[in-house]
């Protein structure tokens, strides 16, 4: 893993991306202080599991009942 300054990273971004795609990691520094890490992109491979919370949550019967006038007024800044 090597560290380069931000100016060099801007100048040679295309080359850095090519290096990262073959496995190298690059630290980008500003005034010698590490600010960002350039690493290869790895897409998510896991599938999402639907229904993970099925049966664990309940929605109250009055969920969609309109709010009282005074509460609505406070949202509208009145």
Backbone bond lengths (Angstrom), bond angles and torsions (degrees), N, CA, C in turn:
res aa  C-N    CA-C-N  psi(-1)  N-CA   C-N-CA  omega(-1)  CA-C   N-CA-C  phi
1 X - - - 1.455 - - 1.526 107.00 -
2 X 1.316 115.39 127.76 1.456 117.86 179.67 1.518 110.24 -117.37
3 X 1.331 114.98 159.49 1.453 121.68 -179.51 1.521 108.85 -114.04
4 X 1.329 115.86 132.47 1.460 120.75 176.23 1.520 108.95 -130.43
5 X 1.335 115.57 159.03 1.469 117.68 179.80 1.527 109.82 -83.20
6 X 1.301 115.85 163.21 1.462 121.70 -172.72 1.534 112.00 -64.54
7 X 1.318 117.55 -34.15 1.467 120.40 178.55 1.528 110.52 -63.76
8 X 1.323 116.59 -45.71 1.460 120.67 177.94 1.528 110.77 -63.24
9 X 1.331 117.22 -37.87 1.466 120.95 178.85 1.525 110.42 -63.47
10 X 1.330 117.92 -41.58 1.464 120.65 178.58 1.524 110.61 -65.52
11 X 1.320 116.38 -39.69 1.456 121.17 -177.51 1.528 112.02 -69.48
12 X 1.332 116.89 -37.29 1.468 121.56 -172.64 1.525 113.01 -118.17
13 X 1.336 117.30 32.34 1.462 120.52 -175.62 1.529 112.49 -58.01
14 X 1.301 117.54 -44.43 1.464 120.74 -178.29 1.530 110.94 -59.78
15 X 1.333 116.77 -44.44 1.471 120.77 178.77 1.530 110.48 -65.19
16 X 1.326 117.17 -40.15 1.462 120.60 179.51 1.528 111.12 -63.52
17 X 1.332 116.75 -40.81 1.462 120.51 178.61 1.528 109.45 -62.36
18 X 1.325 117.08 -41.35 1.463 119.96 177.34 1.532 111.43 -61.23
19 X 1.323 116.98 -41.71 1.464 121.18 179.26 1.533 111.13 -65.30
20 X 1.324 115.82 -39.87 1.460 120.06 -178.23 1.530 110.85 -68.11
21 X 1.331 117.13 -34.60 1.464 119.39 -178.62 1.518 112.60 -66.25
22 X 1.329 118.10 -18.68 1.469 120.21 176.97 1.527 111.71 -98.49
23 X 1.339 116.73 9.05 1.455 119.64 171.60 1.507 117.38 114.62
24 X 1.323 119.36 -9.83 1.462 120.39 -179.70 1.527 110.10 -77.86
25 X 1.313 116.72 147.81 1.460 122.11 175.15 1.520 108.31 -112.35
26 X 1.328 116.62 142.31 1.461 121.81 -176.75 1.523 108.79 -127.52
27 X 1.323 115.56 132.28 1.464 122.03 174.39 1.525 107.46 -97.43
28 X 1.324 116.73 129.78 1.462 121.77 177.74 1.519 107.79 -104.11
29 X 1.337 115.38 124.64 1.461 121.22 -175.13 1.525 110.98 -115.85
30 X 1.317 114.75 151.78 1.464 121.83 174.63 1.511 106.84 -123.21
31 X 1.318 116.41 119.20 1.468 122.41 -176.48 1.526 110.92 56.15
32 X 1.335 115.81 37.41 1.458 120.97 177.70 1.520 114.98 81.63
33 X 1.321 117.64 -4.04 1.463 121.40 -178.31 1.535 109.02 -101.42
34 X 1.329 118.53 122.39 1.472 120.97 179.68 1.523 111.19 -57.42
35 X 1.350 115.99 129.91 1.461 121.25 -177.26 1.531 112.78 -120.37
36 X 1.337 117.32 -31.19 1.464 120.20 -175.99 1.521 109.22 -151.06
37 X 1.321 114.55 158.99 1.456 120.94 179.06 1.525 107.57 -125.86
38 X 1.327 116.73 125.00 1.449 122.71 179.08 1.518 107.12 -98.67
39 X 1.338 116.10 115.94 1.462 121.89 -176.95 1.521 109.40 -130.90
40 X 1.336 117.74 161.63 1.463 119.22 178.46 1.523 111.85 -64.98
41 X 1.327 116.26 146.28 1.459 122.01 177.24 1.521 108.80 -80.18
42 X 1.316 115.93 131.47 1.460 120.76 174.84 1.514 108.48 -126.47
43 X 1.328 117.36 112.95 1.465 119.44 -178.51 1.529 111.01 -66.62
44 X 1.312 115.14 150.85 1.463 120.77 177.74 1.525 108.91 -65.07
45 X 1.312 116.65 133.87 1.457 119.66 -177.30 1.517 112.84 -108.40
46 X 1.325 117.33 -20.21 1.461 120.13 -177.62 1.512 112.53 -74.47
47 X 1.304 115.92 146.66 1.458 120.28 175.92 1.519 109.16 -88.19
48 X 1.330 115.00 146.54 1.452 119.43 177.02 1.517 108.99 -78.07
49 X 1.300 115.00 138.30 1.452 120.27 178.80 1.524 108.66 -95.70
50 X 1.319 116.06 114.92 1.454 120.61 -179.89 1.527 110.31 -80.17
51 X 1.310 115.83 148.63 1.456 120.69 176.94 1.517 113.91 78.77
52 X 1.312 117.59 21.31 1.460 121.92 -177.51 1.535 112.31 -58.69
53 X 1.323 116.85 -34.19 1.469 120.71 -178.94 1.527 112.67 -106.75
54 X 1.314 117.22 16.81 1.466 120.83 -179.06 1.531 110.53 -56.90
55 X 1.338 115.40 127.94 1.460 120.74 178.26 1.521 114.90 82.53
56 X 1.329 118.11 -3.25 1.463 120.99 -177.44 1.523 112.33 -100.26
57 X 1.319 117.72 -13.00 1.463 121.64 -179.38 1.518 109.73 -122.78
58 X 1.317 115.36 150.19 1.461 119.27 176.06 1.523 109.00 -128.77
59 X 1.316 115.87 146.38 1.458 122.14 177.50 1.524 106.84 -108.44
60 X 1.327 117.19 124.13 1.473 119.69 -178.88 1.532 111.27 -61.73
61 X 1.313 116.25 151.34 1.465 121.69 179.78 1.527 112.25 -60.28
62 X 1.351 117.12 -33.00 1.459 120.25 -177.46 1.536 112.72 -94.06
63 X 1.298 117.60 23.75 1.462 122.90 -176.74 1.534 112.67 -55.28
64 X 1.311 117.39 -43.19 1.456 120.78 -175.06 1.530 114.58 -101.37
65 X 1.323 116.58 17.68 1.465 121.09 176.71 1.533 108.27 -71.93
66 X 1.335 118.31 135.96 1.473 120.54 179.64 1.531 111.57 -56.96
67 X 1.325 115.19 147.08 1.458 120.88 179.10 1.519 110.55 -72.25
68 X 1.340 116.80 154.19 1.465 120.07 175.96 1.536 110.48 -61.00
69 X 1.335 115.18 153.96 1.469 121.63 -176.79 1.518 111.73 -56.64
70 X 1.336 118.16 -42.45 1.473 120.13 -177.63 1.528 111.47 -65.81
71 X 1.323 118.58 -35.50 1.469 121.60 178.04 1.522 109.92 -69.37
72 X 1.327 117.50 -43.47 1.464 121.09 176.95 1.529 110.56 -59.81
73 X 1.332 116.16 -41.39 1.469 120.70 179.84 1.528 111.12 -62.49
74 X 1.320 117.40 -38.49 1.472 119.40 -179.88 1.528 111.20 -67.71
75 X 1.340 117.65 -32.23 1.458 120.77 175.92 1.541 110.60 -68.39
76 X 1.312 116.44 -33.40 1.446 121.51 -177.39 1.531 112.37 -89.77
77 X 1.321 117.75 4.94 1.454 122.03 177.34 1.500 115.09 74.32
78 X 1.333 116.03 26.23 1.475 119.32 -179.38 1.495 110.70 -99.17
